[in-house]
Amino acid sequence: MADNFSTAQTLMREAQNCLTEAKRYFAEGDWNFAIRRAQECVELALKSLLKMGGWEVPKRQDVGTVVIEQLRTVNIPVG
């Protein structure tokens, strides 16, 4: 579990870095890069959540559906 926690922390740090970059690009009016970095931020944060839960992180970019499935398996209500 410690390894998962460490990996989750690293992924969340990377997500925070992407968010910082997205905000900078947004402020500069560079919409394409702002959106790209924001998407990457969400992807990394979701992967961090999966790792923290001890779940396997899929080898694809869109992990949102996997997060929802895993949350439902532990009876966490999801919209």
C-alpha positions as CSV (number, residue, x, y, z in Angstrom):
1,M,0.0,0.0,0.0
2,A,2.9,2.4,0.7
3,D,4.0,2.0,-2.9
4,N,0.5,2.9,-4.1
5,F,0.5,5.9,-1.8
6,S,3.8,7.1,-3.0
7,T,2.8,6.7,-6.7
8,A,-0.5,8.4,-5.9
9,Q,1.3,11.4,-4.4
10,T,3.6,11.6,-7.4
11,L,0.6,11.6,-9.8
12,M,-1.2,14.3,-7.8
13,R,1.9,16.5,-7.8
14,E,2.1,16.1,-11.5
15,A,-1.6,17.0,-11.7
16,Q,-1.0,20.1,-9.7
17,N,1.8,21.1,-12.0
18,C,-0.4,20.7,-15.0
19,L,-3.1,22.8,-13.4
20,T,-0.5,25.6,-12.7
21,E,0.5,25.4,-16.4
22,A,-3.2,25.4,-17.5
23,K,-3.9,28.5,-15.5
24,R,-0.8,30.3,-17.0
25,Y,-1.8,29.3,-20.6
26,F,-5.4,30.5,-19.8
27,A,-4.2,33.8,-18.6
28,E,-2.1,34.2,-21.7
29,G,-5.1,33.4,-23.9
30,D,-3.4,30.2,-25.3
31,W,-6.6,28.2,-25.3
32,N,-5.4,25.0,-27.0
33,F,-2.6,24.5,-24.4
34,A,-4.8,25.6,-21.5
35,I,-7.4,22.9,-22.4
36,R,-4.7,20.3,-23.1
37,R,-3.1,20.9,-19.7
38,A,-6.5,21.0,-17.9
39,Q,-7.4,17.6,-19.4
40,E,-4.0,16.2,-18.4
41,C,-4.6,17.5,-14.9
42,V,-7.9,15.7,-14.6
43,E,-6.4,12.5,-16.0
44,L,-3.5,12.5,-13.6
45,A,-5.8,13.3,-10.6
46,L,-8.1,10.4,-11.4
47,K,-5.2,8.0,-11.8
48,S,-4.0,9.2,-8.4
49,L,-7.4,8.4,-6.9
50,L,-7.3,4.9,-8.4
51,K,-3.8,4.3,-7.1
52,M,-4.7,5.5,-3.6
53,G,-7.6,3.0,-3.6
54,G,-5.3,0.2,-4.6
55,W,-6.9,-0.2,-7.9
56,E,-5.2,-0.9,-11.2
57,V,-4.7,2.1,-13.4
58,P,-5.7,1.4,-17.0
59,K,-3.3,2.1,-19.8
60,R,-5.6,4.6,-21.4
61,Q,-6.2,8.3,-21.1
62,D,-9.9,8.3,-20.2
63,V,-10.0,6.7,-16.8
64,G,-13.2,8.5,-15.6
65,T,-15.5,5.5,-16.2
66,V,-13.0,3.2,-14.4
67,V,-13.1,5.5,-11.4
68,I,-16.9,5.4,-11.3
69,E,-16.9,1.6,-11.6
70,Q,-14.4,1.3,-8.7
71,L,-16.3,3.7,-6.5
72,R,-19.5,1.8,-7.0
73,T,-17.8,-1.5,-6.1
74,V,-17.1,-0.1,-2.6
75,N,-20.7,1.3,-2.3
76,I,-19.8,5.0,-2.8
77,P,-22.7,6.6,-4.6
78,V,-21.8,8.3,-7.9
79,G,-24.2,10.5,-9.8
